Amino acid sequence: MKRSLMFLLIALSPLVAQAADASDTQLIERAVRDYIESQHTTDPARMERGVDPQLAKRTYWQAADGTEFIMKTDFDTMVKVARTYNKDGTKFPAKPRVDIKILDVDQRVATVKLTADEWIDYMHLYKNQRSEWKIINVLWQYHDTARQVSKK
């Protein structure tokens, strides 16, 4: 009897591991979708759900005088973006592009590439004690990097 139970546990262990991986994959994708779709639909609550309050979002940028600098965006700004950026409904196509590639997951950390209509985001996420996946870091650029220039 003990031998049969041991065999059953060993046989089922990969299935349990796969279920946990599938669950994490879904939760990681949800956090990334909350981030991007909150901007499509002006839903700041979704941004708050997907992004950690300590968010560090960065890109390289060119000032009007030609000097380059790192432009930083924080949690509060992203919540404001989710509330206001697409308020008139004209900032995105009717069916926006959202391509999510989970590049790596290791227990409580993950790296994801989000390709959207006009830009690419490389994201780091972590899983907190409540098993929620949160975006903590974002490095992004436009597909057309010539757009990353201040006009003033």
C-alpha positions as CSV (number, residue, x, y, z in Angstrom):
1,M,0.0,0.0,0.0
2,K,2.8,2.4,0.9
3,R,4.6,1.6,-2.3
4,S,1.5,2.3,-4.4
5,L,0.9,5.6,-2.7
6,M,4.5,6.6,-3.2
7,F,4.3,5.6,-6.8
8,L,1.1,7.7,-7.3
9,L,2.7,10.8,-5.6
10,I,5.8,10.5,-7.8
11,A,3.6,10.1,-10.9
12,L,1.4,13.1,-10.1
13,S,4.2,15.5,-9.0
14,P,4.9,16.8,-12.6
15,L,1.2,17.5,-13.0
16,V,1.1,19.5,-9.8
17,A,4.2,21.5,-10.9
18,Q,2.7,22.1,-14.4
19,A,-0.5,23.4,-12.8
20,A,1.4,25.9,-10.6
21,D,3.4,27.0,-13.7
22,A,0.2,27.5,-15.7
23,S,-1.3,29.5,-12.9
24,D,1.8,31.7,-12.7
25,T,1.8,32.2,-16.4
26,Q,-1.9,33.3,-16.4
27,L,-1.2,35.7,-13.5
28,I,1.9,37.1,-15.1
29,E,-0.1,37.7,-18.3
30,R,-2.9,39.3,-16.4
31,A,-0.5,41.8,-14.8
32,V,0.9,42.7,-18.2
33,R,-2.6,43.0,-19.7
34,D,-3.6,45.2,-16.8
35,Y,-0.7,47.5,-17.5
36,I,-1.4,47.9,-21.3
37,E,-5.2,47.5,-21.4
38,S,-5.7,50.0,-18.6
39,Q,-4.2,52.5,-21.0
40,H,-6.5,51.4,-23.9
41,T,-9.7,51.6,-21.7
42,T,-8.8,54.4,-19.3
43,D,-9.0,52.1,-16.2
44,P,-6.6,53.2,-13.5
45,A,-7.7,50.4,-11.1
46,R,-6.3,47.8,-13.5
47,M,-3.0,49.7,-13.7
48,E,-2.9,49.8,-9.9
49,R,-3.6,46.0,-9.8
50,G,-0.8,45.1,-12.2
51,V,2.0,47.5,-11.2
52,D,3.9,47.8,-7.9
53,P,3.9,51.1,-6.1
54,Q,7.7,51.1,-6.4
55,L,7.6,50.9,-10.2
56,A,10.6,52.2,-12.0
57,K,9.9,52.7,-15.7
58,R,12.6,54.1,-17.9
59,T,13.7,54.9,-21.4
60,Y,16.5,56.8,-23.1
61,W,15.3,60.1,-24.5
62,Q,16.8,63.0,-26.4
63,A,16.3,66.5,-25.2
64,A,15.6,69.3,-27.8
65,D,19.2,70.4,-27.6
66,G,20.4,66.9,-28.6
67,T,21.6,65.6,-25.3
68,E,20.5,62.2,-24.2
69,F,19.0,61.4,-20.8
70,I,17.1,58.7,-19.0
71,M,13.4,59.6,-18.8
72,K,11.8,58.1,-15.6
73,T,8.2,57.3,-15.0
74,D,6.7,56.2,-11.6
75,F,3.6,54.4,-10.3
76,D,1.6,57.6,-9.8
77,T,2.3,58.8,-13.3
78,M,1.3,55.5,-14.8
79,V,-2.0,55.5,-12.9
80,K,-2.6,59.0,-14.2
81,V,-1.7,57.8,-17.8
82,A,-4.3,55.0,-17.4
83,R,-6.9,57.6,-16.3
84,T,-6.2,60.2,-18.9
85,Y,-4.1,59.2,-21.9
86,N,-6.8,57.6,-24.1
87,K,-9.8,59.5,-22.6
88,D,-11.0,60.5,-26.1
89,G,-10.5,57.0,-27.5
90,T,-8.1,58.0,-30.3
91,K,-4.7,56.9,-29.0
92,F,-4.9,53.3,-30.1
93,P,-6.3,51.3,-33.1
94,A,-9.7,49.6,-32.7
95,K,-7.9,46.3,-32.1
96,P,-4.6,47.2,-30.4
97,R,-1.6,44.9,-30.8
98,V,-0.7,43.2,-27.5
99,D,2.0,40.5,-27.9
100,I,3.2,39.1,-24.5
101,K,6.2,36.9,-24.4
102,I,7.2,35.5,-21.1
103,L,11.0,35.2,-21.4
104,D,11.8,33.6,-18.0
105,V,10.2,32.7,-14.7
106,D,12.1,31.5,-11.7
107,Q,9.9,31.0,-8.6
108,R,9.0,34.5,-7.6
109,V,10.6,36.6,-10.5
110,A,9.8,36.8,-14.2
111,T,11.0,38.7,-17.3
112,V,8.5,39.6,-20.0
113,K,8.6,41.3,-23.4
114,L,5.5,43.3,-24.3
115,T,5.2,44.4,-27.9
116,A,2.4,46.9,-28.4
117,D,1.3,49.0,-31.4
118,E,4.0,51.7,-31.1
119,W,6.5,50.4,-28.5
120,I,8.3,47.6,-26.8
121,D,8.4,47.1,-23.0
122,Y,10.8,44.8,-21.2
123,M,9.4,44.1,-17.8
124,H,10.5,42.5,-14.5
125,L,7.8,41.1,-12.3
126,Y,7.8,39.6,-8.9
127,K,5.3,37.4,-7.0
128,N,4.4,38.8,-3.6
129,Q,3.3,37.0,-0.4
130,R,-0.3,37.1,-1.6
131,S,0.8,35.3,-4.8
132,E,0.1,38.4,-6.9
133,W,2.4,39.1,-9.8
134,K,3.4,42.8,-10.0
135,I,5.4,44.8,-12.5
136,I,8.4,46.4,-10.7
137,N,10.7,47.5,-13.6
138,V,10.0,48.5,-17.2
139,L,12.5,49.5,-19.9
140,W,10.8,50.7,-23.0
141,Q,11.3,52.2,-26.4
142,Y,9.3,53.2,-29.5
143,H,9.6,50.9,-32.5
144,D,10.6,54.1,-34.3
145,T,13.3,55.4,-31.9
146,A,13.4,58.7,-33.8
147,R,10.2,59.5,-31.9
148,Q,12.1,59.5,-28.6
149,V,12.9,63.2,-28.9
150,S,11.6,66.2,-26.9
151,K,10.0,68.8,-29.2
152,K,10.5,71.7,-26.8
